[in-house]
Amino acid sequence: MTSAEDRLHFFKRLQQLTNKIHATQDIDDIMLEMSAELCELFSGDRLTIYALSEDGASMVSKVKTGLASFKQLKLPISAQSIAGYAALSKKTLNLLDVYDEAELRRHDAALCFQQGVDRRTGYRTQQMLVAPILAEDGAVLGVLQLINNHKGGAFDAMVEEGVQHLCDSIAIAFAQRHKAPARERSRFAAMLSEAVLPRAQLELALRSAAARNADIEDVLLDELAIKPALVGRALADFFGVPYFMFQVDRRRPQGLLDSFNREYVVQNQWMPIEEGRHGLFILAVDPDQLKASGAVQRVFPNATPIYCVTTRREFGWMVNQFFGAADASPADTLPPPARPAPPARAIPQVAPGADARADASADADADATIVAAAARPPIPALPGVEQALIANAVSPLLLVAAQHGISELHITTTPGADGEIRFQVSGVLRKA
């Protein structure tokens, strides 16, 4: 029998761990970090936490101990697995032996244990405690699964009670993660430079957009004729991520979008755009909201995401480019020709994350050929096609600039058929 002192010590340690969950912004990382401590506290050999998939039809493992060599586990919400049954029935199961079919049938005639992992690894699952993670309204968010009691026999009542407390804490953390960040996306407009849009005019535009319930981005692009590249740069500064510019000849990223459809991308406003040496480029109109949702980690659990931002307008063009325009002719899949506009005030550039701390140091490495662009004096706006061609040539360089940390590149040209294009790298960012 558990003494009062043991019980006090148990729940004191559990409280310390759940406090960490409530204090973190990244529930996945903190649970992975705490998994060994939780196993020790509950006297379990292995711990798995499943989260509901985006389609709501299955559960996907978010944290698992002892299975580092295997891919993410996915279970249907059904009696075909014990964790799936816990989600289906919203009941806690404390089993003495998962291989005992008579014990399983006492809960449900169709309940069975998935033996595939045991067969592949040679591991022998015996005791199992599974508990549903439920939202306040009773909706299933996931399941916590604890395997093999180090003390022998079924997990005791105190552990079962502790697991329920932990599930309640995880449910709160899941709910908080899915809430939109406090700051509003429209505030990015304040990042536009005074030279692009005087403050007084910006304030008028913001008030006008609010009064009409219009998107400030549409007001900037359509009514004030601010170029998408300048709006994109302001978004990059606001979110602290690179700006990804639309390119008319960009090809659909093969493989990355195979499991995506137009409806999902339009509804969720993000998609994978390119796989690079340092990670997977994820394009979003609101990177903060996407990070908070955890959607990228659920779809690409093994990827290192590199978040990029773009304007809503350019995102729509890219959706049409990759998935085709909905109820429109092929010509509508491309942006309209550029209309007359005031001279551009800056060359579009990819901005490294605002929170990056780095020191600029000269680097003469010949491999440093991919760069971030620098601002230049005003140049006349080019016709739409010519401007697109230049953007297409420069944008790939700009994209990889953030990866290599090159702080400034000077591009000079000489006209004529035999003209030259010269690149001069003046600095590379290195982390301190």
N, C-alpha and C positions, 0 to 999 in steps of 0.2 A: 504494500500500500504506500502511496506517495505521502510523505510527511508534509506538514504545513510549511516547513522551512524550504523543502525542495520545490514546492509549488510556488512560493514567493520568489525564489531565485530564478525559476523557469520563466515566469511571466515578466520579471524585471528585465531579463536578457531579451525576451521577445519584444518588449516595449522599446528597448534601445534599437533593435533592428527595424522595427516598423517606423520609428522616428526618422531613420535614414531614408526610408521609402517616401515619406511625406515631404522630406526636405529636398529631394532631388527633382531635376527637370527631365532626367532620362531614366525612366523606370526600367528599361531593358538592361542598361549598364549596371545599375545599382543592384538589381536582382542577381545578375551574373556574378557580381563581386561578392554578394552576401550568400550565395548558394551553399558554399562549404560550411559557413557558420550555421545556416539553417539546418543542414543535414546533421551537424553535430548536436544542435539543440534538440532536434526531434528524434535523435538516435536512428536516423535513417541512412541507408547506404547511398541512395540516389534520389535526386529531386528533379522534377520536370514541371514547368509552367507552360500551359497552352493558352493561346489567345484565339478568340474567334476570328476566322478569316473574313476578308472583305465581303465575300458573297454570303456569309452567314450560314453556309452549309457544312463547314468543317472547322477543325481547330488546328492551329499550327504551333509547333513548339517554339517558345521564345527563349526559354532558359532550360538547359538540360545538363546534368553532371554525369560524367562517366561515359559519354558518347561523343567525344570530341571528333572522332574520325568519321562520323556519319552525318549525312545531310539532315536538314530540317525535317522533323517528323510531321506528318499530316494525317489526322484522323477524322473520319466522318462522325457527325453527331448522330449516333445510333447505338444500338446494343451490340454492334460488331466489335466494340472495344470497351474496356472498362471505363477509361477516361471519357470516351464518347457517350457512354450511358449516363455517367455522372452529369454531363452537360444536358443530355436529353431529359433526364428525370429530375434534375436539379436537386439530387440527393447526394449525401456523403456516404461512401462505401468504405468499410474497414474490413478487409479480407485477410483471412489467415493463410490461404494457399490459393493463388490464382489458377493453378492447374486442377483444382478440385471442382469438377463440373457440377457436383451436387450442391456445393456452396454457391456457385454462380447462379444455378437455377432457383435457389431460394430467393434471389432478388428479381430475376426475370428469366423466363424459359429460354429466351433468345440470347441471353448475355453470354459472351465468350471472351477469352483472352487472346490477344494478338501475339503469337509466339515468334514472329519473324525476327525481331531484334535479338531475342535469346538464342535463336538458331544461328544467326550470323556471328554473334560474338562469343557464344559459349557461356554467357552469363546465365544464372538461374534466378529468375524472379520468383519470390514466394509470397511474402506479405505485401499488401498494397493498401495504401490509404489514399483515396481520391475525394476531392471536395470541389464543388462548383464555385466559381467566382461570379457573384451576382451583383448587378447594379441595384440602385435603390428601388427601381420599379420592378425588380425581379428578372430582368433580362439577363441572359447568360453572356458573360464577357470572356470566360475562359475556365480553365480547370487546373487545380494544383494536384500533382501526383507525387506521392512519397513511396519509395520502394525499399523493402527489406529492413526489418527492425533489428538493430544491433543487439538488443536485449533479448531477442527471441520472442516468439508468439506474436499475436496481433498487437498493433500499436495501442497503447493504453489511452484511457479517457482524457488524461491531461494533454497528451499530444494531439488528440482529435480536437479538443477545445482550442488549443494553440493554433492549429492549422486553420480553424474557422476564423480566428482573430486575424491571422495573416491574410486570408482570402478577403476579408473586409477591407483591410488596408490596401491591398492590391487593387481592389475594385475602385476605391477612391482615387488612387493614382492613375488608373486607366481612364477614369472619367475626366480628371484634370488634364490629362495629356490630349484628349480629344477636343478640349475647348480651344477656341481661337485665341491667339495671343492678344494681349490688351491693346497694343498699339495698332492704329488703323493704317491700312496700306496707303490711303489718300495723303498721308503726311509726307510721303516721298517728295511731293511737289516742292516742299521747302528746301530740298537739296538742289533745285535749279539755281544756277548762278545768277547774280544780279544782272550780268551782261546779257544773259539769255532772256530773262523776264524780270523786270523791275519789281521790287517787293510790293509796291502799291497795286500794280496790275495783277500780281499773283493773289493778293488778298481779295481783290474783286472777283477773280476767277473762282477762288475757293467758295466765296459766299454765293456766287451765282450757281455753282454746281450743287451746293447744299440745298439752296432754295428750290431747285428744280429736280432734286434727287437724281442728278446726273453724275456720271463717273468723271472725276477731275481729269483723268487721262484723255477722255474723249474731248473735253473742253480744250485741253492743251493742244491736242493734235488737230482738231477740226476747226475750232474757232480762233485760236491764236496762232495756228500754223507752225507750232513747234515741231521740229523734225523728230521722228521716232527715236533716232539715235541719241538725241539729247535727253529725251524722256527716259530712255533706257539707262543712260549714264546716271541720271538722278536716282532711278530705282536701285542701281548697283551700289551707289553710295549709301543709300538708305538701309538696304538689307546687308551690306558688307559682303556681297558675293559678286562674281563676274557677271557682266551683261552679255547676253547671247543675241547677236543680230540675225535677223532674217536674211537668207540668201536664196535667190531665185533658182539657183541650180543645185541646191543641196539635195542629196539623195536620201531616200528613206533608210534609216539605220537597220540593216537586215538583222534579223534575230532578236534585237532588243524590243521591237514592237509586236512581235508575233502573238503575244498573249494579251495585247491591248486592242480595244476597238474604239471607234470614234466617240461613241456615246460616253464611255468611261472617261476618256481624256478630256472631252468638253466639260463634263460634269465636275471632274476633280481638278482640272487646270494644271496638270503636270504630266510629263512623259520623259522617259530616258532618251537622250539625244545622241550620245556618242560614248564609246568606251575607249578610254585613254590608258596610258601607261600607269598613271597614278590613281586612277579610279574611274567611276562611272559618272559621266556628266548628266545631271538631272535638271531639266528645264521646268520652271514653275513661274507663275505670275505672282505668287506670294510664298517665298521660301520659308518664312517663319511659320506660317500656318501648316505647310507641308511637313516641316520638321516635327512640329507638335503633334501631328496626326499619327506619325510612325508608319505611314503607308509605304514609304520607300523600303524600310527595313523589312516589312512584311512581304513585299514582292521580290526584293533582291537582298535576302538575309546575309549573303556572303560578300556583298559589294561594299566598296568604300565610296560613298556618294560625294560628289562635288556639285554642290547646288549652284545653279545659275538662274538669273532672272531675265525676263523680257517683258515688253509691253503686252497688254492684252491684245492689241491689234496684231502685233507680229506673231503672238502665240496662235491666234486664229488663222493667220496665213499659213503657219506651219502645219496646223491640223489639216487644213485643206490640201496642203502640199503632200502630206503623207497618207491621208485617209480619203482624199477627195472631198469636194464640197457637197454639202447636203442639199439635195433638190436644186442643183445649180449646174450650169454648163461648165466644161473644163476651163473656159477662159476665166471664170470667176474664182478659180483656185489660186490665182496670183493676185498680188496687190495691184491697185490701180496705178497708172502712171503718175509720177511725181508732178504736183501742180506748182506753179510759180510760187516762190517763197523768198524771204529775205536771205541774204548771204549767211551761210553756215558759220557759226562762231567757234566751233571746235571740231576736231577730228574725233569720230566715235572711238571709244577705247574700252577695253576690258579692265575693270577696276578690281584689284585684289581685295580680299576680305578686309573690312574696316577694322576688325579686331586683330589682325595679324601684326605681330611685333617683330620687326626686322630692321637690320642695319644695312644701309646701302654701301656697297664696297665695289670698287672697280674690279672688273674681271675680263681678262683678255682671252679667255678660253675660246678657241675657234668653234666649239660646238654650240656656243651660245648664240643661236640664230633665230630664236623665237622670242617675241618681245611684247611689251606693253607700249601702246602708242602715247605720244606726248601731244599736248595742245599746241596749236599753231595759229598764226594770225588768220583773220577771216579770209575765206576763199569764196569765189562765186559758186552758187549752187549749180550742180551739173544736171543735165537732162536725166530723166529716170533711168534709162538704159545704161548710160555711161557711168552714172553713180553706182548702179548695181554691180557693174563689172569691177569697178575699183573696190567696192565693199567685199565682193566675192574673193578678190585676190588678197586683200589685207586681213579679212576676218579670221582665216585659219591661223595666221601668225599671232593674232591677238589672243585667240583662245588658249593657245599653249603657253602664252606669256606668263599667265598666272602660275602655271605648273613649274616653269623654270625660274621664276622670280626675277626676270630681267626688268629692271626699273625704267629704262628709257631706251628708245631706239630712234635714230634719225634716219629718215628715208629721203634721199635726194635723187632727182632724175634729170637727165638732159634730153631735150626733144630731138625728134628726127628718127629716121629709120635705123640709124646706127647708135641711137641714144643708149645711155647706161642707167641702171638703177643701182644705187649704192646704199648699203646698210651699215650703220655705225652704232655699235652697242656701247653705251656710256656707263652702265652700272648694272649690277646684279644684286637682288635682295637676298641676304642670308639671314637665317634665324639666329638670334643671339644665343 
